[in-house]
Amino acid sequence: MLSAALPVVSVMIVDSQTLHTSCQGIPVIYYNQAVQFLRDVRSEVRKVTFPSRKETVTSTIVVIMVVFVVSIYLGIVDFGLSIVLSSILR
């Protein structure tokens, strides 16, 4: 558990204008917010469903194919436009 590995927080109240401090002078409010944030992150990561290896490989292949097709298309368009522009500028 995350909370078992965290150091014990000691609070020191000097007066109403002094910040409450924890270990090593870190304000308690920031320490508590950081701990809560890490707990929330751990909770959210547990909800994530990661794709299987097959889904990852399939998606990667699809992305590579789409990139290949788009690059060929853009190459053809670029070549065509360069021919058109070179004939206009002559």
C-alpha positions as protocol buffer text, in pm:
chain_id: "A"
residue {
  index: 1
  type: MET
  ca { x: 0 y: 0 z: 0 }
}
residue {
  index: 2
  type: LEU
  ca { x: 107 y: 352 z: -71 }
}
residue {
  index: 3
  type: SER
  ca { x: 25 y: 487 z: 274 }
}
residue {
  index: 4
  type: ALA
  ca { x: 246 y: 231 z: 449 }
}
residue {
  index: 5
  type: ALA
  ca { x: 556 y: 361 z: 271 }
}
residue {
  index: 6
  type: LEU
  ca { x: 491 y: 728 z: 350 }
}
residue {
  index: 7
  type: PRO
  ca { x: 665 y: 899 z: 644 }
}
residue {
  index: 8
  type: VAL
  ca { x: 469 y: 1010 z: 946 }
}
residue {
  index: 9
  type: VAL
  ca { x: 362 y: 1373 z: 931 }
}
residue {
  index: 10
  type: SER
  ca { x: 431 y: 1589 z: 1231 }
}
residue {
  index: 11
  type: VAL
  ca { x: 237 y: 1914 z: 1261 }
}
residue {
  index: 12
  type: MET
  ca { x: 383 y: 2216 z: 1436 }
}
residue {
  index: 13
  type: ILE
  ca { x: 155 y: 2511 z: 1509 }
}
residue {
  index: 14
  type: VAL
  ca { x: 340 y: 2827 z: 1611 }
}
residue {
  index: 15
  type: ASP
  ca { x: 71 y: 3087 z: 1559 }
}
residue {
  index: 16
  type: SER
  ca { x: -216 y: 3154 z: 1319 }
}
residue {
  index: 17
  type: GLN
  ca { x: 12 y: 3319 z: 1062 }
}
residue {
  index: 18
  type: THR
  ca { x: 273 y: 3043 z: 1049 }
}
residue {
  index: 19
  type: LEU
  ca { x: 221 y: 2753 z: 810 }
}
residue {
  index: 20
  type: HIS
  ca { x: 174 y: 2410 z: 955 }
}
residue {
  index: 21
  type: THR
  ca { x: 487 y: 2215 z: 871 }
}
residue {
  index: 22
  type: SER
  ca { x: 550 y: 1847 z: 814 }
}
residue {
  index: 23
  type: CYS
  ca { x: 868 y: 1648 z: 781 }
}
residue {
  index: 24
  type: GLN
  ca { x: 1154 y: 1853 z: 633 }
}
residue {
  index: 25
  type: GLY
  ca { x: 959 y: 2178 z: 639 }
}
residue {
  index: 26
  type: ILE
  ca { x: 706 y: 2090 z: 368 }
}
residue {
  index: 27
  type: PRO
  ca { x: 370 y: 2253 z: 440 }
}
residue {
  index: 28
  type: VAL
  ca { x: 118 y: 1991 z: 553 }
}
residue {
  index: 29
  type: ILE
  ca { x: -145 y: 2100 z: 304 }
}
residue {
  index: 30
  type: TYR
  ca { x: 92 y: 2033 z: 11 }
}
residue {
  index: 31
  type: TYR
  ca { x: 203 y: 1703 z: 158 }
}
residue {
  index: 32
  type: ASN
  ca { x: -157 y: 1589 z: 209 }
}
residue {
  index: 33
  type: GLN
  ca { x: -253 y: 1705 z: -142 }
}
residue {
  index: 34
  type: ALA
  ca { x: 41 y: 1514 z: -291 }
}
residue {
  index: 35
  type: VAL
  ca { x: -51 y: 1199 z: -102 }
}
residue {
  index: 36
  type: GLN
  ca { x: -415 y: 1229 z: -210 }
}
residue {
  index: 37
  type: PHE
  ca { x: -307 y: 1290 z: -570 }
}
residue {
  index: 38
  type: LEU
  ca { x: -93 y: 975 z: -569 }
}
residue {
  index: 39
  type: ARG
  ca { x: -381 y: 773 z: -424 }
}
residue {
  index: 40
  type: ASP
  ca { x: -612 y: 907 z: -697 }
}
residue {
  index: 41
  type: VAL
  ca { x: -356 y: 824 z: -965 }
}
residue {
  index: 42
  type: ARG
  ca { x: -323 y: 469 z: -838 }
}
residue {
  index: 43
  type: SER
  ca { x: -701 y: 435 z: -830 }
}
residue {
  index: 44
  type: GLU
  ca { x: -734 y: 561 z: -1188 }
}
residue {
  index: 45
  type: VAL
  ca { x: -454 y: 340 z: -1319 }
}
residue {
  index: 46
  type: ARG
  ca { x: -634 y: 36 z: -1178 }
}
residue {
  index: 47
  type: LYS
  ca { x: -938 y: 127 z: -1391 }
}
residue {
  index: 48
  type: VAL
  ca { x: -736 y: 133 z: -1715 }
}
residue {
  index: 49
  type: THR
  ca { x: -785 y: -162 z: -1947 }
}
residue {
  index: 50
  type: PHE
  ca { x: -474 y: -215 z: -2153 }
}
residue {
  index: 51
  type: PRO
  ca { x: -501 y: -370 z: -2500 }
}
residue {
  index: 52
  type: SER
  ca { x: -397 y: -727 z: -2556 }
}
residue {
  index: 53
  type: ARG
  ca { x: -83 y: -808 z: -2755 }
}
residue {
  index: 54
  type: LYS
  ca { x: -294 y: -904 z: -3057 }
}
residue {
  index: 55
  type: GLU
  ca { x: -484 y: -572 z: -3048 }
}
residue {
  index: 56
  type: THR
  ca { x: -158 y: -379 z: -3015 }
}
residue {
  index: 57
  type: VAL
  ca { x: 5 y: -559 z: -3310 }
}
residue {
  index: 58
  type: THR
  ca { x: -307 y: -515 z: -3524 }
}
residue {
  index: 59
  type: SER
  ca { x: -332 y: -144 z: -3443 }
}
residue {
  index: 60
  type: THR
  ca { x: 39 y: -96 z: -3514 }
}
residue {
  index: 61
  type: ILE
  ca { x: 7 y: -264 z: -3854 }
}
residue {
  index: 62
  type: VAL
  ca { x: -295 y: -49 z: -3940 }
}
residue {
  index: 63
  type: VAL
  ca { x: -108 y: 270 z: -3842 }
}
residue {
  index: 64
  type: ILE
  ca { x: 196 y: 173 z: -4051 }
}
residue {
  index: 65
  type: MET
  ca { x: -25 y: 95 z: -4351 }
}
residue {
  index: 66
  type: VAL
  ca { x: -214 y: 425 z: -4322 }
}
residue {
  index: 67
  type: VAL
  ca { x: 111 y: 619 z: -4291 }
}
residue {
  index: 68
  type: PHE
  ca { x: 245 y: 440 z: -4601 }
}
residue {
  index: 69
  type: VAL
  ca { x: -70 y: 514 z: -4805 }
}
residue {
  index: 70
  type: VAL
  ca { x: -84 y: 879 z: -4697 }
}
residue {
  index: 71
  type: SER
  ca { x: 286 y: 926 z: -4772 }
}
residue {
  index: 72
  type: ILE
  ca { x: 240 y: 785 z: -5123 }
}
residue {
  index: 73
  type: TYR
  ca { x: -63 y: 1010 z: -5177 }
}
residue {
  index: 74
  type: LEU
  ca { x: 123 y: 1319 z: -5056 }
}
residue {
  index: 75
  type: GLY
  ca { x: 424 y: 1226 z: -5270 }
}
residue {
  index: 76
  type: ILE
  ca { x: 203 y: 1203 z: -5579 }
}
residue {
  index: 77
  type: VAL
  ca { x: 33 y: 1535 z: -5498 }
}
residue {
  index: 78
  type: ASP
  ca { x: 370 y: 1699 z: -5437 }
}
residue {
  index: 79
  type: PHE
  ca { x: 510 y: 1565 z: -5765 }
}
residue {
  index: 80
  type: GLY
  ca { x: 200 y: 1678 z: -5955 }
}
residue {
  index: 81
  type: LEU
  ca { x: 205 y: 2026 z: -5803 }
}
residue {
  index: 82
  type: SER
  ca { x: 576 y: 2064 z: -5875 }
}
residue {
  index: 83
  type: ILE
  ca { x: 516 y: 1976 z: -6242 }
}
residue {
  index: 84
  type: VAL
  ca { x: 224 y: 2220 z: -6265 }
}
residue {
  index: 85
  type: LEU
  ca { x: 416 y: 2502 z: -6093 }
}
residue {
  index: 86
  type: SER
  ca { x: 731 y: 2445 z: -6298 }
}
residue {
  index: 87
  type: SER
  ca { x: 527 y: 2464 z: -6622 }
}
residue {
  index: 88
  type: ILE
  ca { x: 355 y: 2784 z: -6504 }
}
residue {
  index: 89
  type: LEU
  ca { x: 682 y: 2953 z: -6404 }
}
residue {
  index: 90
  type: ARG
  ca { x: 858 y: 2882 z: -6738 }
}
